[in-house]
Amino acid sequence: MAGEMKKWLRFRHAGTAGFGTLTSSGISVHEGELFGRNAATGRTLALSEVELLAPCAPSKIVALWNNFHALAAKLNQPEPPEPLYLLKATTSITTPGAVIRRPSYYDGKTTYEGELGIVIGKTCARVSPAEADGFIFGYTCVNDITANDILTSDPTFPQWARAKGIDDYGPFGPVIATGLDPAKLTVRTILNGAERQNYPISDMIFSAQELVSRISHDMTLLPGDLIAVGTSVGVGVMKEPVNTVTVAIDGIGELTNEFRL
């Protein structure tokens, strides 16, 4: 996406939610609408003064399956002729830095999935790949947490929505970065200090622009909607009583959360 490189975030300060851009001196507070007209107020807040929120509030989260050549090859899965995706509950969203707990009723495996997220900036319906960049606001880091044993517990019906829609299983952020070329980005996932994923976005079967185009022909995408583009090799189980997971994408930042069994 061409344009000025900025890092947008949302925060809570003194009990009030706000938004702005991340600068070398802190947060440049803005007024107006994140996906509309806005302007800097001239006020700056230190990161230590605020509680970071998820950087937007999507009306829906679209999550891709089998969208990387390397992972399809590893799983011995055919590469799909069109994007395969599910909708993830918006109540799965939590904040950067939040502690995420496995539900008390579930004692099965839970995996991290480090991913790039596309954030939509304008109402988008039936657009072409060539038009898609005009509707993409920017990009963010996503951890698409999955309760694997729920996914496969019923042999007649893979429970994608339930396995990925558990409360707090959808952290993303901490910022939305604009002015980036997603094809040049690399996703890394670090679990308890050890790098477990390191893969290029350029290996996607369907590019960011193709995803926006094809999904927009199925459903209208609204400002703030999030598309998690899928993950690649290196997905693993979080086994320790306390697990620290960081999804890092150079040019965007690092999303860190703690997952507790």
C-alpha positions, 0 to 999 in steps of 0.5 A, spaced: 500 500 500 503 506 497 502 512 502 505 515 508 508 510 513 504 511 520 503 506 526 496 507 529 493 505 535 488 505 540 488 506 548 485 508 554 487 514 558 484 516 565 478 512 563 477 515 556 478 511 550 482 515 544 487 514 538 493 516 535 500 515 532 506 512 535 512 517 534 519 517 537 516 521 543 510 517 545 503 517 542 501 523 538 493 524 540 488 525 534 481 527 534 476 525 529 475 518 526 480 513 525 477 511 519 475 518 517 477 525 518 482 526 523 487 531 526 493 531 531 491 535 537 498 537 539 498 533 545 503 527 546 502 521 551 507 517 554 506 509 553 507 508 560 501 513 561 496 509 557 493 502 557 493 499 550 487 497 546 486 492 540 487 497 535 480 497 532 474 494 533 472 489 527 465 488 525 468 481 523 474 477 523 475 473 517 481 468 518 484 464 512 486 456 512 491 453 507 494 460 504 501 458 504 505 454 499 510 451 504 504 449 509 500 446 504 506 442 502 508 440 509 501 438 510 500 434 503 494 438 502 492 441 495 493 448 494 486 451 494 483 454 487 480 460 491 481 462 499 478 458 504 476 462 510 472 462 517 469 467 521 472 468 528 468 471 533 469 478 535 468 477 542 475 473 541 478 480 541 483 482 547 488 487 548 496 487 547 499 484 553 493 481 556 493 474 560 489 469 556 487 463 560 484 456 557 477 455 559 476 451 565 472 446 561 477 444 556 484 441 558 486 439 550 491 442 546 492 449 544 496 452 539 499 459 537 498 461 530 502 468 528 499 471 522 499 478 518 492 481 519 489 486 513 485 492 516 480 495 512 479 502 511 473 503 507 467 500 505 469 494 500 464 490 496 466 487 489 472 490 488 478 488 483 485 486 486 487 492 482 483 496 486 484 493 493 489 497 496 485 503 496 480 499 501 486 497 505 488 501 511 494 498 513 497 491 517 497 488 524 500 482 527 495 477 529 495 471 534 490 466 531 489 462 537 486 455 536 483 450 541 485 444 537 482 438 540 475 442 540 476 443 532 477 435 531 472 432 536 466 431 532 468 427 526 462 429 522 464 437 523 470 440 524 469 446 529 473 452 526 468 457 529 468 454 536 475 452 536 478 459 534 472 463 537 473 462 545 473 469 549 480 472 548 483 467 543 484 473 538 489 478 540 491 483 535 496 489 534 499 493 538 498 498 532 496 498 525 501 500 520 500 504 514 504 505 507 507 498 507 508 493 502 505 486 505 509 482 500 516 484 503 514 482 510 516 476 514 512 473 520 516 471 526 513 467 532 517 467 539 514 462 544 517 462 551 524 466 548 525 461 542 523 462 535 518 457 532 516 461 526 519 465 521 516 465 514 515 470 508 508 473 506 511 473 499 509 465 500 502 466 500 497 463 495 493 468 495 496 475 496 493 481 500 490 484 494 487 478 492 484 476 498 480 483 499 478 482 492 475 475 493 472 476 500 469 482 498 465 479 492 462 474 498 461 479 503 461 487 504 467 489 508 467 495 513 472 499 516 476 496 521 474 489 519 480 484 520 483 479 515 487 474 518 491 472 512 493 465 515 499 462 518 505 457 515 510 452 518 512 452 525 505 452 529 506 449 535 502 447 542 503 452 548 505 446 553 507 450 559 503 453 565 505 460 563 507 461 556 509 468 553 508 468 545 510 474 541 508 475 534 513 480 531 513 483 524 518 488 522 515 494 520 509 493 524 511 491 531 511 486 536 504 483 539 506 479 546 501 476 550 501 471 556 497 464 555 496 460 561 493 453 562 
